Amino acid sequence: MTDEKNTNKERNFKQQFKELMQNTVIAPNDDYKTKMQPIKELIKENTPASLFRFRAVNEFSLDAFRKDDIYHSEPKNFNDPHDCLVYFDKPLLDKIRELYLKPQNVETLLKQFSNLGQISGVSKEYLLDIQKVVKNLSITGEDWDNILKLALNNLPDIDKEITKSAENIEENMYNHYKTYPKIACFSENIESTLMWSHYADSHKGFALEYDFTKEQKCLVCTNPCEDFVYISLYPVIYTNTRYNATDLAASLQLNQYLRNFGIPIHTIPDELAYTKTNIYKGEDWKYEKEWRTFLIYDRKTERKAIKIKPKAVYLGVNISEIYQDILVGYAKAYGIETYKMKVDIYSDEFKLIYESV
């Protein structure tokens, strides 16, 4: 009965989290911390006391274990080609771009930015932010005349430039989400045969248990500095459709369009978009029960690891005696509990169990 309650609680949390992420939009003028508070509180209340990181045994993983390092990787190196791969509605993006470039729309767009309000893909909040930027520029009537004259006289050249920049934006967004985020992956389930098979060298590797329920602060020092680094933790959202970043791409296109006319705009419609696209994953992977940590760091340092001591180490069913001795030795030296996974031969279920070493 307890297992059933836990399963229902987990299911309710995951559904609630998914809906909250989908419905939360952090517009340019919103207070990021305030809008994020419900999400952070929901995650904190439901973070498992134990999350597991599966590892193959090699020089790199043994060294990381010895040093308490958790290395974070770029999504381009993941085993799922769809991981962190954003979706764009290409026909809609083309339609919006064509709308920008119609001569009869240029004046309206540049002066009011209102004729895009009913076009899916460009949010009202984003358009209002553009209006605010333009207002703060204090553009005079004469300035507008010059901008409009320049726009209409150079529309063919601008058309080519916008089309080219739009293609670059789409390509850069694909590349960005595949290379910029630094992610480490964990599972809720240490007894998953598939996780051991896929991520621990067919049960010849090991797994580390971590506790992320404690507040994560800067992992380098207590004061802001160039070397700051900390992590944020999110459960993965399993879905049948990739994250739709059409509105983000459309807004970046519009940013570029306006900069061609001397209007410096550098905002996006949803600050949470960068997080959302990194936690959507196909339904096929649901068995992983995955959580992810994201490495937040000063871009100058290009850090890829954080230091957190694991609670315990679990040895795979088929781990070699040599590697078992090495891992047990490390664990004893650093005061870490050690367990060995075993096939439960007295159960009619396909399950693993573990025993203390």
Contacts in CASP RR format, 6 or more apart in sequence:
PFRMAT RR
TARGET T0000
AUTHOR 0000-0000-0000
METHOD contacts of the structure
MODEL  1
MTDEKNTNKERNFKQQFKELMQNTVIAPNDDYKTKMQPIKELIKENTPAS
LFRFRAVNEFSLDAFRKDDIYHSEPKNFNDPHDCLVYFDKPLLDKIRELY
LKPQNVETLLKQFSNLGQISGVSKEYLLDIQKVVKNLSITGEDWDNILKL
ALNNLPDIDKEITKSAENIEENMYNHYKTYPKIACFSENIESTLMWSHYA
DSHKGFALEYDFTKEQKCLVCTNPCEDFVYISLYPVIYTNTRYNATDLAA
SLQLNQYLRNFGIPIHTIPDELAYTKTNIYKGEDWKYEKEWRTFLIYDRK
TERKAIKIKPKAVYLGVNISEIYQDILVGYAKAYGIETYKMKVDIYSDEF
KLIYESV
10 46 0 8 1.000
10 188 0 8 1.000
13 42 0 8 1.000
13 46 0 8 1.000
13 235 0 8 1.000
14 235 0 8 1.000
14 237 0 8 1.000
16 42 0 8 1.000
17 39 0 8 1.000
17 42 0 8 1.000
17 43 0 8 1.000
17 46 0 8 1.000
17 235 0 8 1.000
17 237 0 8 1.000
18 237 0 8 1.000
18 239 0 8 1.000
20 38 0 8 1.000
20 39 0 8 1.000
20 42 0 8 1.000
21 39 0 8 1.000
21 237 0 8 1.000
21 272 0 8 1.000
21 275 0 8 1.000
21 276 0 8 1.000
21 279 0 8 1.000
24 35 0 8 1.000
24 36 0 8 1.000
24 38 0 8 1.000
24 39 0 8 1.000
24 272 0 8 1.000
25 123 0 8 1.000
25 125 0 8 1.000
25 269 0 8 1.000
25 270 0 8 1.000
25 272 0 8 1.000
26 32 0 8 1.000
26 35 0 8 1.000
26 36 0 8 1.000
26 270 0 8 1.000
26 271 0 8 1.000
26 272 0 8 1.000
27 123 0 8 1.000
27 125 0 8 1.000
27 126 0 8 1.000
27 129 0 8 1.000
27 269 0 8 1.000
27 270 0 8 1.000
27 271 0 8 1.000
28 125 0 8 1.000
28 126 0 8 1.000
28 129 0 8 1.000
28 267 0 8 1.000
28 268 0 8 1.000
28 269 0 8 1.000
28 271 0 8 1.000
29 125 0 8 1.000
29 128 0 8 1.000
29 129 0 8 1.000
29 132 0 8 1.000
30 271 0 8 1.000
32 271 0 8 1.000
35 272 0 8 1.000
36 272 0 8 1.000
43 233 0 8 1.000
43 234 0 8 1.000
43 235 0 8 1.000
44 213 0 8 1.000
46 235 0 8 1.000
47 212 0 8 1.000
47 213 0 8 1.000
47 233 0 8 1.000
47 291 0 8 1.000
48 188 0 8 1.000
48 213 0 8 1.000
48 291 0 8 1.000
49 211 0 8 1.000
49 213 0 8 1.000
50 188 0 8 1.000
50 190 0 8 1.000
50 209 0 8 1.000
50 210 0 8 1.000
50 211 0 8 1.000
50 311 0 8 1.000
51 186 0 8 1.000
51 187 0 8 1.000
51 188 0 8 1.000
51 209 0 8 1.000
51 210 0 8 1.000
51 211 0 8 1.000
51 212 0 8 1.000
51 291 0 8 1.000
52 186 0 8 1.000
52 187 0 8 1.000
52 188 0 8 1.000
52 189 0 8 1.000
52 190 0 8 1.000
52 195 0 8 1.000
52 207 0 8 1.000
52 208 0 8 1.000
52 209 0 8 1.000
52 210 0 8 1.000
52 314 0 8 1.000
53 70 0 8 1.000
53 184 0 8 1.000
53 185 0 8 1.000
53 186 0 8 1.000
53 187 0 8 1.000
53 207 0 8 1.000
53 208 0 8 1.000
53 210 0 8 1.000
53 310 0 8 1.000
54 187 0 8 1.000
54 195 0 8 1.000
54 196 0 8 1.000
54 198 0 8 1.000
54 199 0 8 1.000
54 200 0 8 1.000
54 205 0 8 1.000
54 206 0 8 1.000
54 207 0 8 1.000
55 61 0 8 1.000
55 65 0 8 1.000
55 199 0 8 1.000
55 200 0 8 1.000
55 205 0 8 1.000
55 206 0 8 1.000
55 207 0 8 1.000
55 208 0 8 1.000
56 199 0 8 1.000
56 200 0 8 1.000
56 201 0 8 1.000
56 204 0 8 1.000
56 205 0 8 1.000
57 201 0 8 1.000
57 204 0 8 1.000
57 205 0 8 1.000
57 206 0 8 1.000
57 319 0 8 1.000
57 320 0 8 1.000
57 323 0 8 1.000
57 327 0 8 1.000
61 206 0 8 1.000
62 326 0 8 1.000
62 327 0 8 1.000
62 330 0 8 1.000
63 69 0 8 1.000
64 70 0 8 1.000
64 71 0 8 1.000
64 305 0 8 1.000
65 206 0 8 1.000
65 208 0 8 1.000
65 310 0 8 1.000
65 313 0 8 1.000
65 327 0 8 1.000
65 330 0 8 1.000
66 330 0 8 1.000
67 307 0 8 1.000
68 307 0 8 1.000
68 308 0 8 1.000
68 309 0 8 1.000
68 310 0 8 1.000
69 305 0 8 1.000
69 306 0 8 1.000
69 307 0 8 1.000
70 184 0 8 1.000
70 210 0 8 1.000
70 293 0 8 1.000
70 305 0 8 1.000
70 306 0 8 1.000
70 307 0 8 1.000
70 308 0 8 1.000
71 184 0 8 1.000
71 304 0 8 1.000
71 305 0 8 1.000
72 182 0 8 1.000
72 183 0 8 1.000
72 184 0 8 1.000
72 293 0 8 1.000
72 294 0 8 1.000
72 295 0 8 1.000
72 304 0 8 1.000
72 305 0 8 1.000
72 306 0 8 1.000
73 182 0 8 1.000
73 183 0 8 1.000
73 184 0 8 1.000
73 304 0 8 1.000
74 178 0 8 1.000
74 179 0 8 1.000
74 180 0 8 1.000
74 181 0 8 1.000
74 182 0 8 1.000
74 183 0 8 1.000
75 83 0 8 1.000
75 84 0 8 1.000
75 177 0 8 1.000
75 178 0 8 1.000
75 179 0 8 1.000
75 181 0 8 1.000
75 183 0 8 1.000
75 278 0 8 1.000
76 178 0 8 1.000
76 179 0 8 1.000
78 84 0 8 1.000
79 198 0 8 1.000
80 281 0 8 1.000
80 282 0 8 1.000
80 285 0 8 1.000
82 242 0 8 1.000
82 281 0 8 1.000
82 282 0 8 1.000
83 281 0 8 1.000
84 177 0 8 1.000
84 178 0 8 1.000
84 181 0 8 1.000
84 183 0 8 1.000
84 277 0 8 1.000
84 278 0 8 1.000
85 174 0 8 1.000
85 177 0 8 1.000
85 178 0 8 1.000
85 242 0 8 1.000
86 173 0 8 1.000
86 174 0 8 1.000
86 177 0 8 1.000
86 242 0 8 1.000
86 243 0 8 1.000
86 244 0 8 1.000
86 245 0 8 1.000
86 248 0 8 1.000
86 277 0 8 1.000
87 241 0 8 1.000
87 242 0 8 1.000
87 243 0 8 1.000
87 244 0 8 1.000
87 245 0 8 1.000
87 246 0 8 1.000
88 170 0 8 1.000
88 173 0 8 1.000
88 244 0 8 1.000
88 245 0 8 1.000
88 246 0 8 1.000
88 249 0 8 1.000
89 121 0 8 1.000
89 244 0 8 1.000
89 246 0 8 1.000
92 120 0 8 1.000
92 121 0 8 1.000
92 246 0 8 1.000
92 250 0 8 1.000
93 166 0 8 1.000
93 170 0 8 1.000
93 246 0 8 1.000
93 249 0 8 1.000
93 250 0 8 1.000
93 253 0 8 1.000
95 119 0 8 1.000
96 116 0 8 1.000
96 119 0 8 1.000
96 121 0 8 1.000
96 122 0 8 1.000
96 250 0 8 1.000
96 253 0 8 1.000
96 254 0 8 1.000
97 162 0 8 1.000
97 163 0 8 1.000
97 166 0 8 1.000
97 253 0 8 1.000
97 257 0 8 1.000
99 105 0 8 1.000
99 115 0 8 1.000
99 116 0 8 1.000
99 119 0 8 1.000
100 106 0 8 1.000
100 109 0 8 1.000
100 162 0 8 1.000
100 253 0 8 1.000
100 254 0 8 1.000
100 257 0 8 1.000
101 155 0 8 1.000
101 158 0 8 1.000
101 159 0 8 1.000
101 162 0 8 1.000
103 152 0 8 1.000
103 155 0 8 1.000
105 115 0 8 1.000
106 148 0 8 1.000
106 151 0 8 1.000
106 152 0 8 1.000
106 155 0 8 1.000
107 148 0 8 1.000
108 114 0 8 1.000
108 115 0 8 1.000
109 115 0 8 1.000
109 116 0 8 1.000
110 144 0 8 1.000
110 147 0 8 1.000
110 148 0 8 1.000
110 151 0 8 1.000
110 258 0 8 1.000
110 261 0 8 1.000
110 263 0 8 1.000
111 144 0 8 1.000
112 131 0 8 1.000
113 127 0 8 1.000
113 130 0 8 1.000
113 131 0 8 1.000
113 134 0 8 1.000
114 127 0 8 1.000
116 122 0 8 1.000
116 127 0 8 1.000
116 254 0 8 1.000
117 124 0 8 1.000
117 127 0 8 1.000
120 246 0 8 1.000
121 246 0 8 1.000
121 247 0 8 1.000
121 250 0 8 1.000
122 247 0 8 1.000
122 250 0 8 1.000
122 251 0 8 1.000
122 254 0 8 1.000
122 269 0 8 1.000
123 247 0 8 1.000
123 251 0 8 1.000
123 269 0 8 1.000
123 270 0 8 1.000
125 269 0 8 1.000
126 247 0 8 1.000
126 251 0 8 1.000
126 254 0 8 1.000
126 267 0 8 1.000
126 268 0 8 1.000
126 269 0 8 1.000
129 265 0 8 1.000
129 267 0 8 1.000
130 254 0 8 1.000
130 258 0 8 1.000
130 263 0 8 1.000
130 265 0 8 1.000
130 267 0 8 1.000
133 263 0 8 1.000
133 264 0 8 1.000
133 265 0 8 1.000
133 267 0 8 1.000
134 263 0 8 1.000
137 263 0 8 1.000
139 147 0 8 1.000
147 261 0 8 1.000
147 262 0 8 1.000
150 261 0 8 1.000
151 158 0 8 1.000
151 261 0 8 1.000
158 260 0 8 1.000
161 260 0 8 1.000
162 253 0 8 1.000
162 256 0 8 1.000
162 257 0 8 1.000
162 260 0 8 1.000
165 253 0 8 1.000
165 256 0 8 1.000
166 253 0 8 1.000
166 256 0 8 1.000
169 249 0 8 1.000
169 252 0 8 1.000
169 253 0 8 1.000
169 256 0 8 1.000
170 249 0 8 1.000
173 245 0 8 1.000
173 248 0 8 1.000
173 249 0 8 1.000
173 252 0 8 1.000
177 277 0 8 1.000
177 278 0 8 1.000
181 274 0 8 1.000
181 278 0 8 1.000
181 294 0 8 1.000
182 294 0 8 1.000
182 295 0 8 1.000
182 297 0 8 1.000
182 303 0 8 1.000
182 304 0 8 1.000
183 278 0 8 1.000
183 292 0 8 1.000
183 293 0 8 1.000
183 294 0 8 1.000
183 295 0 8 1.000
184 292 0 8 1.000
184 293 0 8 1.000
184 295 0 8 1.000
185 288 0 8 1.000
185 290 0 8 1.000
185 291 0 8 1.000
185 292 0 8 1.000
186 210 0 8 1.000
186 290 0 8 1.000
186 291 0 8 1.000
186 292 0 8 1.000
186 293 0 8 1.000
187 195 0 8 1.000
187 288 0 8 1.000
187 289 0 8 1.000
187 290 0 8 1.000
187 291 0 8 1.000
188 289 0 8 1.000
188 291 0 8 1.000
189 195 0 8 1.000
189 289 0 8 1.000
190 207 0 8 1.000
190 209 0 8 1.000
190 314 0 8 1.000
190 341 0 8 1.000
190 354 0 8 1.000
191 341 0 8 1.000
191 351 0 8 1.000
191 352 0 8 1.000
191 353 0 8 1.000
191 354 0 8 1.000
192 287 0 8 1.000
192 288 0 8 1.000
192 289 0 8 1.000
192 352 0 8 1.000
193 350 0 8 1.000
193 351 0 8 1.000
193 352 0 8 1.000
194 287 0 8 1.000
194 288 0 8 1.000
195 207 0 8 1.000
195 287 0 8 1.000
195 288 0 8 1.000
196 202 0 8 1.000
196 203 0 8 1.000
196 205 0 8 1.000
196 207 0 8 1.000
196 316 0 8 1.000
196 317 0 8 1.000
196 341 0 8 1.000
196 352 0 8 1.000
197 203 0 8 1.000
200 206 0 8 1.000
200 207 0 8 1.000
200 316 0 8 1.000
202 318 0 8 1.000
203 316 0 8 1.000
203 317 0 8 1.000
203 318 0 8 1.000
203 319 0 8 1.000
203 341 0 8 1.000
204 316 0 8 1.000
204 318 0 8 1.000
204 319 0 8 1.000
204 320 0 8 1.000
204 323 0 8 1.000
205 315 0 8 1.000
205 316 0 8 1.000
205 318 0 8 1.000
205 319 0 8 1.000
205 323 0 8 1.000
206 313 0 8 1.000
206 314 0 8 1.000
206 315 0 8 1.000
206 316 0 8 1.000
206 319 0 8 1.000
206 323 0 8 1.000
206 327 0 8 1.000
207 313 0 8 1.000
207 314 0 8 1.000
207 316 0 8 1.000
208 310 0 8 1.000
208 312 0 8 1.000
208 313 0 8 1.000
208 314 0 8 1.000
209 310 0 8 1.000
209 311 0 8 1.000
209 312 0 8 1.000
209 313 0 8 1.000
209 314 0 8 1.000
210 308 0 8 1.000
210 310 0 8 1.000
210 311 0 8 1.000
211 311 0 8 1.000
212 233 0 8 1.000
212 291 0 8 1.000
212 293 0 8 1.000
216 230 0 8 1.000
216 231 0 8 1.000
216 232 0 8 1.000
216 233 0 8 1.000
217 230 0 8 1.000
218 224 0 8 1.000
218 228 0 8 1.000
218 229 0 8 1.000
218 230 0 8 1.000
219 229 0 8 1.000
219 230 0 8 1.000
219 231 0 8 1.000
219 306 0 8 1.000
219 307 0 8 1.000
219 308 0 8 1.000
220 227 0 8 1.000
220 228 0 8 1.000
220 229 0 8 1.000
221 227 0 8 1.000
221 228 0 8 1.000
226 298 0 8 1.000
226 300 0 8 1.000
226 301 0 8 1.000
227 298 0 8 1.000
227 301 0 8 1.000
228 297 0 8 1.000
228 298 0 8 1.000
229 295 0 8 1.000
229 296 0 8 1.000
229 297 0 8 1.000
229 298 0 8 1.000
229 301 0 8 1.000
229 303 0 8 1.000
229 306 0 8 1.000
230 296 0 8 1.000
230 306 0 8 1.000
231 293 0 8 1.000
231 294 0 8 1.000
231 295 0 8 1.000
231 296 0 8 1.000
231 306 0 8 1.000
232 275 0 8 1.000
232 293 0 8 1.000
232 294 0 8 1.000
232 296 0 8 1.000
233 291 0 8 1.000
233 292 0 8 1.000
233 293 0 8 1.000
233 294 0 8 1.000
234 275 0 8 1.000
234 278 0 8 1.000
234 279 0 8 1.000
234 291 0 8 1.000
234 292 0 8 1.000
234 294 0 8 1.000
235 279 0 8 1.000
235 290 0 8 1.000
235 291 0 8 1.000
235 292 0 8 1.000
236 279 0 8 1.000
236 280 0 8 1.000
236 281 0 8 1.000
236 285 0 8 1.000
236 288 0 8 1.000
236 290 0 8 1.000
236 291 0 8 1.000
236 292 0 8 1.000
237 279 0 8 1.000
237 280 0 8 1.000
237 281 0 8 1.000
238 281 0 8 1.000
238 282 0 8 1.000
238 283 0 8 1.000
238 285 0 8 1.000
238 286 0 8 1.000
239 280 0 8 1.000
239 281 0 8 1.000
239 282 0 8 1.000
239 283 0 8 1.000
240 282 0 8 1.000
240 283 0 8 1.000
242 280 0 8 1.000
243 276 0 8 1.000
243 277 0 8 1.000
243 280 0 8 1.000
245 273 0 8 1.000
245 277 0 8 1.000
247 269 0 8 1.000
247 270 0 8 1.000
247 273 0 8 1.000
248 268 0 8 1.000
248 269 0 8 1.000
248 270 0 8 1.000
248 273 0 8 1.000
251 267 0 8 1.000
251 268 0 8 1.000
251 269 0 8 1.000
252 268 0 8 1.000
254 265 0 8 1.000
255 265 0 8 1.000
255 266 0 8 1.000
255 267 0 8 1.000
258 264 0 8 1.000
258 265 0 8 1.000
259 265 0 8 1.000
270 276 0 8 1.000
275 294 0 8 1.000
278 292 0 8 1.000
278 294 0 8 1.000
279 292 0 8 1.000
281 290 0 8 1.000
293 306 0 8 1.000
295 303 0 8 1.000
295 304 0 8 1.000
295 305 0 8 1.000
295 306 0 8 1.000
297 303 0 8 1.000
309 334 0 8 1.000
309 336 0 8 1.000
310 336 0 8 1.000
311 336 0 8 1.000
311 337 0 8 1.000
312 331 0 8 1.000
312 336 0 8 1.000
312 337 0 8 1.000
312 338 0 8 1.000
312 339 0 8 1.000
313 327 0 8 1.000
313 330 0 8 1.000
313 331 0 8 1.000
313 336 0 8 1.000
313 337 0 8 1.000
313 338 0 8 1.000
313 339 0 8 1.000
314 338 0 8 1.000
314 339 0 8 1.000
314 340 0 8 1.000
314 341 0 8 1.000
314 354 0 8 1.000
315 324 0 8 1.000
315 327 0 8 1.000
315 328 0 8 1.000
315 338 0 8 1.000
315 339 0 8 1.000
315 340 0 8 1.000
315 341 0 8 1.000
315 357 0 8 1.000
316 340 0 8 1.000
316 341 0 8 1.000
317 341 0 8 1.000
317 342 0 8 1.000
317 343 0 8 1.000
317 352 0 8 1.000
319 327 0 8 1.000
324 340 0 8 1.000
327 338 0 8 1.000
328 338 0 8 1.000
328 357 0 8 1.000
330 336 0 8 1.000
331 337 0 8 1.000
331 338 0 8 1.000
332 338 0 8 1.000
337 356 0 8 1.000
338 356 0 8 1.000
338 357 0 8 1.000
339 354 0 8 1.000
339 355 0 8 1.000
339 356 0 8 1.000
339 357 0 8 1.000
340 354 0 8 1.000
340 355 0 8 1.000
340 357 0 8 1.000
341 352 0 8 1.000
341 353 0 8 1.000
341 354 0 8 1.000
342 352 0 8 1.000
342 353 0 8 1.000
342 354 0 8 1.000
342 355 0 8 1.000
343 352 0 8 1.000
343 353 0 8 1.000
344 351 0 8 1.000
344 352 0 8 1.000
344 353 0 8 1.000
END
